[in-house]
Amino acid sequence: MSNPARYSFISTDSSLGEASFKPFLPLTLNYREKSQEVIALLDTGAMVNVLPYQIGVQLGAVWEEQTTILQLSGNLAQFEARVLILSATIGQFPSVRLVFAWTQATQIPLLLGQANFFMEFDVCFYRSQKIFEVTPKKSP
């Protein structure tokens, strides 16, 4: 079993005080021969991982080559989204494949949701301490 990696919550707007702290996770995304260091918001309420348009482009993905279309809901329902599979590395853990809804939305954070980030990693939130821990899932 791997030791958990520990991260601090990050304040996004100091005017909000304590409410501004959110669980942002640094990771590296890889697609073909390109990689990009990013920070993603852990969103236990999101059903899918969501990749903003510009990050996909920076990784060299071509919108027209992604042919599986997804319908997002909520604030993102107005934007088209396509499936994009990336390799992700978190800290010293082995890389995993993550499936993203690559959206044409640009003014959103990268989101890590239930399918499939929280299927690959166990996360413990210690909100009162403003920290969280991430551990890869245990092999069966």
CYANA upper distance limits for C-alpha pairs under 8 A (distance plus 0.5 A):
  1 MET  CA    138 LYS  CA      7.33
  2 SER  CA    135 THR  CA      7.07
  2 SER  CA    136 PRO  CA      7.64
  3 ASN  CA    135 THR  CA      7.32
  4 PRO  CA    133 GLU  CA      6.16
  4 PRO  CA    134 VAL  CA      5.79
  4 PRO  CA    135 THR  CA      5.20
  5 ALA  CA     91 GLY  CA      7.70
  5 ALA  CA    133 GLU  CA      5.92
  5 ALA  CA    134 VAL  CA      5.74
  5 ALA  CA    135 THR  CA      7.02
  6 ARG  CA    131 ILE  CA      7.40
  6 ARG  CA    132 PHE  CA      6.28
  6 ARG  CA    133 GLU  CA      4.92
  6 ARG  CA    134 VAL  CA      7.04
  7 TYR  CA     25 LEU  CA      7.74
  7 TYR  CA    131 ILE  CA      6.06
  7 TYR  CA    132 PHE  CA      5.96
  7 TYR  CA    133 GLU  CA      6.77
  8 SER  CA     23 PRO  CA      7.65
  8 SER  CA     24 PHE  CA      8.49
  8 SER  CA    130 LYS  CA      6.29
  8 SER  CA    131 ILE  CA      4.82
  8 SER  CA    132 PHE  CA      6.93
  9 PHE  CA     21 PHE  CA      6.00
  9 PHE  CA     22 LYS  CA      5.56
  9 PHE  CA     23 PRO  CA      5.13
  9 PHE  CA     24 PHE  CA      6.84
  9 PHE  CA    130 LYS  CA      5.52
  9 PHE  CA    131 ILE  CA      5.97
  9 PHE  CA    132 PHE  CA      7.82
 10 ILE  CA     20 SER  CA      8.29
 10 ILE  CA     21 PHE  CA      5.54
 10 ILE  CA     22 LYS  CA      5.84
 10 ILE  CA     23 PRO  CA      6.93
 10 ILE  CA     24 PHE  CA      6.91
 11 SER  CA     20 SER  CA      5.52
 11 SER  CA     21 PHE  CA      4.64
 11 SER  CA     22 LYS  CA      6.85
 12 THR  CA     20 SER  CA      5.86
 12 THR  CA     21 PHE  CA      6.82
 12 THR  CA     22 LYS  CA      7.75
 13 ASP  CA     17 GLY  CA      8.01
 13 ASP  CA     20 SER  CA      5.89
 14 SER  CA     20 SER  CA      6.95
 15 SER  CA     20 SER  CA      8.30
 16 LEU  CA     20 SER  CA      5.67
 21 PHE  CA    130 LYS  CA      7.80
 22 LYS  CA     41 LEU  CA      7.85
 23 PRO  CA     41 LEU  CA      6.42
 23 PRO  CA     42 LEU  CA      6.29
 23 PRO  CA    131 ILE  CA      8.19
 23 PRO  CA    132 PHE  CA      7.70
 24 PHE  CA     39 ILE  CA      6.53
 24 PHE  CA     40 ALA  CA      5.75
 24 PHE  CA     41 LEU  CA      4.96
 24 PHE  CA     42 LEU  CA      6.67
 25 LEU  CA     39 ILE  CA      5.84
 25 LEU  CA     40 ALA  CA      5.64
 25 LEU  CA     41 LEU  CA      6.82
 25 LEU  CA     42 LEU  CA      7.46
 26 PRO  CA     37 GLU  CA      7.73
 26 PRO  CA     38 VAL  CA      6.30
 26 PRO  CA     39 ILE  CA      4.85
 26 PRO  CA     40 ALA  CA      6.91
 26 PRO  CA     90 ILE  CA      7.53
 27 LEU  CA     37 GLU  CA      6.38
 27 LEU  CA     38 VAL  CA      6.13
 27 LEU  CA     39 ILE  CA      6.73
 27 LEU  CA     40 ALA  CA      8.03
 27 LEU  CA     88 ALA  CA      7.25
 27 LEU  CA     89 THR  CA      6.19
 27 LEU  CA     90 ILE  CA      5.30
 27 LEU  CA     91 GLY  CA      7.45
 28 THR  CA     35 SER  CA      7.10
 28 THR  CA     36 GLN  CA      6.06
 28 THR  CA     37 GLU  CA      4.89
 28 THR  CA     38 VAL  CA      6.57
 28 THR  CA     88 ALA  CA      6.09
 28 THR  CA     89 THR  CA      5.64
 28 THR  CA     90 ILE  CA      7.15
 29 LEU  CA     35 SER  CA      5.97
 29 LEU  CA     36 GLN  CA      5.80
 29 LEU  CA     37 GLU  CA      6.90
 29 LEU  CA     38 VAL  CA      7.78
 29 LEU  CA     86 LEU  CA      6.97
 29 LEU  CA     87 SER  CA      6.26
 29 LEU  CA     88 ALA  CA      5.09
 29 LEU  CA     89 THR  CA      7.10
 30 ASN  CA     34 LYS  CA      6.22
 30 ASN  CA     35 SER  CA      4.77
 30 ASN  CA     36 GLN  CA      7.06
 30 ASN  CA     59 LEU  CA      7.58
 30 ASN  CA     86 LEU  CA      6.32
 30 ASN  CA     87 SER  CA      5.49
 30 ASN  CA     88 ALA  CA      6.69
 31 TYR  CA     35 SER  CA      6.89
 31 TYR  CA     59 LEU  CA      6.43
 31 TYR  CA     60 GLY  CA      7.72
 31 TYR  CA     61 ALA  CA      7.94
 31 TYR  CA     85 ILE  CA      8.50
 31 TYR  CA     86 LEU  CA      6.02
 31 TYR  CA     87 SER  CA      7.05
 32 ARG  CA     60 GLY  CA      8.46
 34 LYS  CA     59 LEU  CA      5.96
 34 LYS  CA     60 GLY  CA      7.39
 35 SER  CA     59 LEU  CA      6.68
 36 GLN  CA     55 ILE  CA      8.43
 36 GLN  CA     58 GLN  CA      8.04
 36 GLN  CA     59 LEU  CA      7.11
 39 ILE  CA    110 LEU  CA      7.63
 40 ALA  CA    109 PRO  CA      7.05
 40 ALA  CA    110 LEU  CA      5.28
 40 ALA  CA    111 LEU  CA      6.01
 40 ALA  CA    112 LEU  CA      6.97
 41 LEU  CA    109 PRO  CA      7.10
 41 LEU  CA    110 LEU  CA      6.67
 41 LEU  CA    111 LEU  CA      5.49
 41 LEU  CA    112 LEU  CA      6.64
 42 LEU  CA    111 LEU  CA      6.63
 42 LEU  CA    112 LEU  CA      5.51
 42 LEU  CA    113 GLY  CA      7.14
 43 ASP  CA    111 LEU  CA      6.76
 43 ASP  CA    112 LEU  CA      6.24
 43 ASP  CA    113 GLY  CA      5.79
 43 ASP  CA    114 GLN  CA      8.48
 44 THR  CA    112 LEU  CA      8.39
 44 THR  CA    113 GLY  CA      6.21
 44 THR  CA    114 GLN  CA      6.90
 44 THR  CA    118 PHE  CA      8.34
 45 GLY  CA    113 GLY  CA      7.41
 45 GLY  CA    114 GLN  CA      8.05
 46 ALA  CA    111 LEU  CA      8.19
 46 ALA  CA    112 LEU  CA      7.90
 46 ALA  CA    113 GLY  CA      5.16
 46 ALA  CA    114 GLN  CA      6.70
 47 MET  CA    113 GLY  CA      5.87
 47 MET  CA    114 GLN  CA      5.37
 47 MET  CA    115 ALA  CA      6.31
 48 VAL  CA     99 VAL  CA      8.44
 48 VAL  CA    100 PHE  CA      7.33
 48 VAL  CA    101 ALA  CA      7.33
 48 VAL  CA    111 LEU  CA      8.49
 48 VAL  CA    112 LEU  CA      7.46
 48 VAL  CA    113 GLY  CA      5.25
 48 VAL  CA    114 GLN  CA      6.15
 48 VAL  CA    115 ALA  CA      5.22
 48 VAL  CA    116 ASN  CA      7.14
 49 ASN  CA     98 LEU  CA      8.35
 49 ASN  CA     99 VAL  CA      7.20
 49 ASN  CA    100 PHE  CA      5.32
 49 ASN  CA    101 ALA  CA      6.57
 49 ASN  CA    110 LEU  CA      8.17
 49 ASN  CA    111 LEU  CA      5.82
 49 ASN  CA    112 LEU  CA      4.96
 49 ASN  CA    113 GLY  CA      5.25
 49 ASN  CA    114 GLN  CA      7.80
 49 ASN  CA    115 ALA  CA      6.98
 49 ASN  CA    116 ASN  CA      7.38
 49 ASN  CA    117 PHE  CA      7.47
 50 VAL  CA    100 PHE  CA      5.82
 50 VAL  CA    101 ALA  CA      5.29
 50 VAL  CA    102 TRP  CA      6.46
 50 VAL  CA    103 THR  CA      7.45
 50 VAL  CA    110 LEU  CA      6.26
 50 VAL  CA    111 LEU  CA      5.43
 50 VAL  CA    112 LEU  CA      7.13
 50 VAL  CA    113 GLY  CA      8.25
 51 LEU  CA     55 ILE  CA      7.36
 51 LEU  CA     56 GLY  CA      7.42
 51 LEU  CA    100 PHE  CA      6.44
 51 LEU  CA    101 ALA  CA      6.49
 51 LEU  CA    102 TRP  CA      5.13
 51 LEU  CA    103 THR  CA      6.63
 51 LEU  CA    109 PRO  CA      8.35
 51 LEU  CA    110 LEU  CA      5.64
 51 LEU  CA    111 LEU  CA      7.24
 52 PRO  CA     56 GLY  CA      7.38
 52 PRO  CA    102 TRP  CA      6.65
 52 PRO  CA    103 THR  CA      6.03
 52 PRO  CA    104 GLN  CA      7.10
 52 PRO  CA    105 ALA  CA      6.31
 52 PRO  CA    106 THR  CA      5.89
 52 PRO  CA    107 GLN  CA      8.13
 52 PRO  CA    108 ILE  CA      6.90
 52 PRO  CA    109 PRO  CA      7.38
 52 PRO  CA    110 LEU  CA      6.48
 53 TYR  CA     57 VAL  CA      6.98
 53 TYR  CA    102 TRP  CA      6.77
 53 TYR  CA    103 THR  CA      5.94
 53 TYR  CA    104 GLN  CA      5.32
 53 TYR  CA    105 ALA  CA      6.45
 53 TYR  CA    106 THR  CA      6.15
 54 GLN  CA     58 GLN  CA      6.64
 54 GLN  CA    106 THR  CA      7.03
 55 ILE  CA     59 LEU  CA      6.78
 56 GLY  CA     60 GLY  CA      7.02
 56 GLY  CA     61 ALA  CA      5.92
 56 GLY  CA     62 VAL  CA      8.39
 56 GLY  CA    102 TRP  CA      7.55
 57 VAL  CA     61 ALA  CA      5.80
 57 VAL  CA     62 VAL  CA      7.27
 61 ALA  CA     65 GLU  CA      8.39
 62 VAL  CA     66 GLN  CA      7.50
 63 TRP  CA     82 ARG  CA      8.36
 66 GLN  CA     82 ARG  CA      6.60
 66 GLN  CA     83 VAL  CA      7.03
 66 GLN  CA     84 LEU  CA      7.35
 67 THR  CA     82 ARG  CA      7.31
 67 THR  CA     83 VAL  CA      8.12
 68 THR  CA     82 ARG  CA      6.02
 68 THR  CA     83 VAL  CA      6.08
 69 ILE  CA     80 GLU  CA      7.96
 69 ILE  CA     81 ALA  CA      6.35
 69 ILE  CA     82 ARG  CA      4.89
 69 ILE  CA     83 VAL  CA      6.90
 70 LEU  CA     80 GLU  CA      7.71
 70 LEU  CA     81 ALA  CA      5.72
 70 LEU  CA     82 ARG  CA      5.98
 70 LEU  CA     83 VAL  CA      7.36
 70 LEU  CA    101 ALA  CA      7.35
 71 GLN  CA     77 ALA  CA      7.14
 71 GLN  CA     80 GLU  CA      7.36
 71 GLN  CA     81 ALA  CA      6.99
 72 LEU  CA     76 LEU  CA      6.25
 72 LEU  CA     77 ALA  CA      5.29
 72 LEU  CA     78 GLN  CA      8.46
 72 LEU  CA     79 PHE  CA      8.05
 72 LEU  CA     80 GLU  CA      8.18
 72 LEU  CA     81 ALA  CA      7.50
 73 SER  CA     77 ALA  CA      4.82
 76 LEU  CA    105 ALA  CA      7.82
 79 PHE  CA    103 THR  CA      6.91
 79 PHE  CA    104 GLN  CA      6.36
 79 PHE  CA    105 ALA  CA      6.62
 80 GLU  CA    103 THR  CA      6.37
 80 GLU  CA    104 GLN  CA      6.53
 81 ALA  CA    101 ALA  CA      6.10
 81 ALA  CA    102 TRP  CA      5.67
 81 ALA  CA    103 THR  CA      4.63
 81 ALA  CA    104 GLN  CA      6.92
 82 ARG  CA    100 PHE  CA      8.48
 82 ARG  CA    101 ALA  CA      5.99
 82 ARG  CA    102 TRP  CA      5.61
 82 ARG  CA    103 THR  CA      7.01
 83 VAL  CA     99 VAL  CA      7.37
 83 VAL  CA    100 PHE  CA      6.22
 83 VAL  CA    101 ALA  CA      5.48
 83 VAL  CA    102 TRP  CA      6.44
 84 LEU  CA     99 VAL  CA      6.50
 84 LEU  CA    100 PHE  CA      5.71
 84 LEU  CA    101 ALA  CA      6.95
 84 LEU  CA    102 TRP  CA      6.57
 85 ILE  CA     97 ARG  CA      7.18
 85 ILE  CA     98 LEU  CA      6.29
 85 ILE  CA     99 VAL  CA      5.04
 85 ILE  CA    100 PHE  CA      6.57
 86 LEU  CA     97 ARG  CA      6.16
 86 LEU  CA     98 LEU  CA      5.94
 86 LEU  CA     99 VAL  CA      6.96
 86 LEU  CA    100 PHE  CA      8.03
 87 SER  CA     95 SER  CA      6.74
 87 SER  CA     96 VAL  CA      6.05
 87 SER  CA     97 ARG  CA      5.00
 87 SER  CA     98 LEU  CA      6.58
 88 ALA  CA     95 SER  CA      5.84
 88 ALA  CA     96 VAL  CA      5.89
 88 ALA  CA     97 ARG  CA      6.69
 88 ALA  CA     98 LEU  CA      7.10
 89 THR  CA     93 PHE  CA      7.09
 89 THR  CA     94 PRO  CA      6.96
 89 THR  CA     95 SER  CA      5.02
 89 THR  CA     96 VAL  CA      7.14
 90 ILE  CA     94 PRO  CA      8.17
 90 ILE  CA     95 SER  CA      7.77
 93 PHE  CA    136 PRO  CA      7.76
 96 VAL  CA    120 GLU  CA      8.16
 98 LEU  CA    116 ASN  CA      6.65
 98 LEU  CA    117 PHE  CA      7.07
 99 VAL  CA    115 ALA  CA      7.91
 99 VAL  CA    116 ASN  CA      6.89
112 LEU  CA    116 ASN  CA      8.47
112 LEU  CA    117 PHE  CA      6.29
112 LEU  CA    118 PHE  CA      8.25
113 GLY  CA    117 PHE  CA      6.16
113 GLY  CA    118 PHE  CA      6.76
114 GLN  CA    118 PHE  CA      5.29
114 GLN  CA    119 MET  CA      6.94
115 ALA  CA    119 MET  CA      6.92
116 ASN  CA    120 GLU  CA      6.93
117 PHE  CA    121 PHE  CA      6.72
118 PHE  CA    122 ASP  CA      6.90
118 PHE  CA    123 VAL  CA      8.08
119 MET  CA    137 LYS  CA      7.97
120 GLU  CA    136 PRO  CA      6.55
120 GLU  CA    137 LYS  CA      5.88
121 PHE  CA    134 VAL  CA      6.99
121 PHE  CA    135 THR  CA      6.01
121 PHE  CA    136 PRO  CA      4.85
121 PHE  CA    137 LYS  CA      5.42
122 ASP  CA    134 VAL  CA      6.30
122 ASP  CA    135 THR  CA      5.69
122 ASP  CA    136 PRO  CA      6.61
122 ASP  CA    137 LYS  CA      6.41
123 VAL  CA    132 PHE  CA      7.40
123 VAL  CA    133 GLU  CA      6.04
123 VAL  CA    134 VAL  CA      5.13
123 VAL  CA    135 THR  CA      6.98
124 CYS  CA    132 PHE  CA      6.01
124 CYS  CA    133 GLU  CA      5.67
124 CYS  CA    134 VAL  CA      7.22
125 PHE  CA    131 ILE  CA      6.97
125 PHE  CA    132 PHE  CA      4.90
125 PHE  CA    133 GLU  CA      7.12
126 TYR  CA    130 LYS  CA      6.59
126 TYR  CA    131 ILE  CA      5.82
126 TYR  CA    132 PHE  CA      6.07
127 ARG  CA    131 ILE  CA      6.69
127 ARG  CA    132 PHE  CA      7.94
